[in-house]
């Protein structure tokens, strides 16, 4: 875990510290899957406020923290905004094909349940 | 969910009721990943007692229940033994490639961490 000496530098696991079971946990929630899907198709990083999730602001913050602490997203401050990027390089290096199969499953389920 | 009128018939979600986020939750634990890995390579169903997990018996029972209730394994009684089988057909139909990518990631992580 990178040490967050500055309160504005957020702690992240290094690539070596990322664990499959933790990544699966981070992905095991509909709101977090929605965030990951949006980040996967975004051109660049997206701020937390970009996401209009049907949950409270504190729950949204919680979801982003779970994604960050388990190695799925990288969060950096830009001014007062927290910017989020998918750690695709790290995840693809550690678990080839996993992220793409999860993203495919997200799309498929959205179509099946009619809530894409 | 199939109704368990007989206490010895265990409740399972139907294929339509299986949700991606629940499957990922069921897989987000090292013990449950170990069970799924063993079931994936087994010739047939395996009894709960086949698995010698380094946890208590009640925790083992809990792990199997999580796997069953989220649609990852099918459990049936044979005499006094609970037999477990991976619901590969259902999972592959709903989320093509997902199970195989998780199983590949399990192997890769075991090799990386030297605990295969």
Interface residues (C-beta under 8 A of the other chain):
Chain A: X19 X20 X21 X22 X24 X25 X27 X28 X29 X30 X33 X94 X95 X96 X97 X98 X100 X101 X102 X104 X105 X106 X108 X109 X112
Chain B: X19 X20 X21 X22 X24 X25 X27 X28 X29 X30 X33 X94 X95 X96 X97 X98 X100 X101 X102 X104 X105 X106 X108 X109 X112
